[in-house]
Amino acid sequence: AHAVHPLAGQGVNLGLGDAAALAATLVHACECGLDPGSVLLLQDRYEVPRQAVNVGMVSAMDTLQRVFGAQAGPFAAAR
């Protein structure tokens, strides 16, 4: 599960990306004769790349929330 601000509306998209990446990792393991439950395999080919995507999305949405939630200052004036 991901903790993404509802402002983003991206929770489903992240989840679908996770599912696709996991499926690709498991297919790769099976095609290469690797253990699909290998912690190292899952970390290298699934967890680390997906974490980078998820952290980027969370950071972007936090920034949007701060900018559009500002009630004073230059951001509020710019809106």
Rosetta constraint file for C-alpha pairs under 8 A:
AtomPair CA 1 CA 15 HARMONIC 7.55 0.50
AtomPair CA 2 CA 11 HARMONIC 6.67 0.50
AtomPair CA 2 CA 14 HARMONIC 7.85 0.50
AtomPair CA 2 CA 15 HARMONIC 7.86 0.50
AtomPair CA 2 CA 54 HARMONIC 7.90 0.50
AtomPair CA 3 CA 11 HARMONIC 7.87 0.50
AtomPair CA 3 CA 58 HARMONIC 7.83 0.50
AtomPair CA 4 CA 8 HARMONIC 6.86 0.50
AtomPair CA 4 CA 9 HARMONIC 7.97 0.50
AtomPair CA 4 CA 10 HARMONIC 7.18 0.50
AtomPair CA 4 CA 11 HARMONIC 6.20 0.50
AtomPair CA 4 CA 57 HARMONIC 7.93 0.50
AtomPair CA 4 CA 58 HARMONIC 5.86 0.50
AtomPair CA 4 CA 61 HARMONIC 7.50 0.50
AtomPair CA 5 CA 9 HARMONIC 7.51 0.50
AtomPair CA 5 CA 58 HARMONIC 7.62 0.50
AtomPair CA 5 CA 61 HARMONIC 6.70 0.50
AtomPair CA 5 CA 62 HARMONIC 7.42 0.50
AtomPair CA 6 CA 10 HARMONIC 7.73 0.50
AtomPair CA 6 CA 11 HARMONIC 7.97 0.50
AtomPair CA 7 CA 61 HARMONIC 7.21 0.50
AtomPair CA 7 CA 65 HARMONIC 7.28 0.50
AtomPair CA 8 CA 61 HARMONIC 5.86 0.50
AtomPair CA 10 CA 14 HARMONIC 6.15 0.50
AtomPair CA 11 CA 15 HARMONIC 6.15 0.50
AtomPair CA 12 CA 16 HARMONIC 6.10 0.50
AtomPair CA 13 CA 17 HARMONIC 6.16 0.50
AtomPair CA 14 CA 18 HARMONIC 6.12 0.50
AtomPair CA 14 CA 54 HARMONIC 7.02 0.50
AtomPair CA 15 CA 19 HARMONIC 6.21 0.50
AtomPair CA 16 CA 20 HARMONIC 6.18 0.50
AtomPair CA 17 CA 21 HARMONIC 6.08 0.50
AtomPair CA 17 CA 50 HARMONIC 7.99 0.50
AtomPair CA 18 CA 22 HARMONIC 6.05 0.50
AtomPair CA 18 CA 46 HARMONIC 7.95 0.50
AtomPair CA 18 CA 50 HARMONIC 6.57 0.50
AtomPair CA 19 CA 23 HARMONIC 6.09 0.50
AtomPair CA 20 CA 24 HARMONIC 6.14 0.50
AtomPair CA 21 CA 25 HARMONIC 6.13 0.50
AtomPair CA 21 CA 46 HARMONIC 6.11 0.50
AtomPair CA 21 CA 50 HARMONIC 7.64 0.50
AtomPair CA 22 CA 26 HARMONIC 6.20 0.50
AtomPair CA 22 CA 46 HARMONIC 5.95 0.50
AtomPair CA 23 CA 27 HARMONIC 6.13 0.50
AtomPair CA 24 CA 28 HARMONIC 6.06 0.50
AtomPair CA 25 CA 29 HARMONIC 6.22 0.50
AtomPair CA 25 CA 36 HARMONIC 7.80 0.50
AtomPair CA 25 CA 41 HARMONIC 7.94 0.50
AtomPair CA 25 CA 42 HARMONIC 7.18 0.50
AtomPair CA 25 CA 45 HARMONIC 6.10 0.50
AtomPair CA 25 CA 46 HARMONIC 6.47 0.50
AtomPair CA 26 CA 30 HARMONIC 6.24 0.50
AtomPair CA 26 CA 36 HARMONIC 5.50 0.50
AtomPair CA 27 CA 31 HARMONIC 6.05 0.50
AtomPair CA 28 CA 32 HARMONIC 6.06 0.50
AtomPair CA 29 CA 33 HARMONIC 5.96 0.50
AtomPair CA 29 CA 34 HARMONIC 4.61 0.50
AtomPair CA 29 CA 35 HARMONIC 6.21 0.50
AtomPair CA 29 CA 36 HARMONIC 5.23 0.50
AtomPair CA 29 CA 41 HARMONIC 7.97 0.50
AtomPair CA 30 CA 34 HARMONIC 5.97 0.50
AtomPair CA 30 CA 35 HARMONIC 7.36 0.50
AtomPair CA 30 CA 36 HARMONIC 6.67 0.50
AtomPair CA 34 CA 38 HARMONIC 7.92 0.50
AtomPair CA 36 CA 41 HARMONIC 7.39 0.50
AtomPair CA 36 CA 42 HARMONIC 7.70 0.50
AtomPair CA 37 CA 41 HARMONIC 7.65 0.50
AtomPair CA 37 CA 42 HARMONIC 7.20 0.50
AtomPair CA 38 CA 42 HARMONIC 6.22 0.50
AtomPair CA 39 CA 43 HARMONIC 6.02 0.50
AtomPair CA 40 CA 44 HARMONIC 6.00 0.50
AtomPair CA 41 CA 45 HARMONIC 5.88 0.50
AtomPair CA 41 CA 46 HARMONIC 7.68 0.50
AtomPair CA 42 CA 46 HARMONIC 5.12 0.50
AtomPair CA 42 CA 47 HARMONIC 6.18 0.50
AtomPair CA 43 CA 47 HARMONIC 4.63 0.50
AtomPair CA 43 CA 48 HARMONIC 5.74 0.50
AtomPair CA 44 CA 48 HARMONIC 5.85 0.50
AtomPair CA 44 CA 49 HARMONIC 7.47 0.50
AtomPair CA 45 CA 49 HARMONIC 6.68 0.50
AtomPair CA 46 CA 50 HARMONIC 5.99 0.50
AtomPair CA 47 CA 51 HARMONIC 5.83 0.50
AtomPair CA 48 CA 52 HARMONIC 6.41 0.50
AtomPair CA 49 CA 53 HARMONIC 6.63 0.50
AtomPair CA 50 CA 54 HARMONIC 6.11 0.50
AtomPair CA 51 CA 55 HARMONIC 5.94 0.50
AtomPair CA 52 CA 56 HARMONIC 6.17 0.50
AtomPair CA 53 CA 57 HARMONIC 6.32 0.50
AtomPair CA 54 CA 58 HARMONIC 6.13 0.50
AtomPair CA 55 CA 59 HARMONIC 6.04 0.50
AtomPair CA 56 CA 60 HARMONIC 6.17 0.50
AtomPair CA 57 CA 61 HARMONIC 6.14 0.50
AtomPair CA 58 CA 62 HARMONIC 6.04 0.50
AtomPair CA 59 CA 63 HARMONIC 6.20 0.50
AtomPair CA 60 CA 64 HARMONIC 6.28 0.50
AtomPair CA 61 CA 65 HARMONIC 6.08 0.50
AtomPair CA 62 CA 66 HARMONIC 6.20 0.50
AtomPair CA 63 CA 67 HARMONIC 6.15 0.50
AtomPair CA 64 CA 68 HARMONIC 5.97 0.50
AtomPair CA 65 CA 69 HARMONIC 5.48 0.50
AtomPair CA 66 CA 70 HARMONIC 5.97 0.50
AtomPair CA 67 CA 75 HARMONIC 5.96 0.50
AtomPair CA 67 CA 76 HARMONIC 7.76 0.50
AtomPair CA 68 CA 75 HARMONIC 7.38 0.50
AtomPair CA 68 CA 76 HARMONIC 7.41 0.50
AtomPair CA 68 CA 79 HARMONIC 7.80 0.50
AtomPair CA 70 CA 75 HARMONIC 6.44 0.50
AtomPair CA 70 CA 76 HARMONIC 5.78 0.50
AtomPair CA 71 CA 76 HARMONIC 5.62 0.50
AtomPair CA 72 CA 76 HARMONIC 5.18 0.50
AtomPair CA 72 CA 77 HARMONIC 7.25 0.50
AtomPair CA 73 CA 77 HARMONIC 6.40 0.50
AtomPair CA 74 CA 78 HARMONIC 5.98 0.50
AtomPair CA 75 CA 79 HARMONIC 6.39 0.50
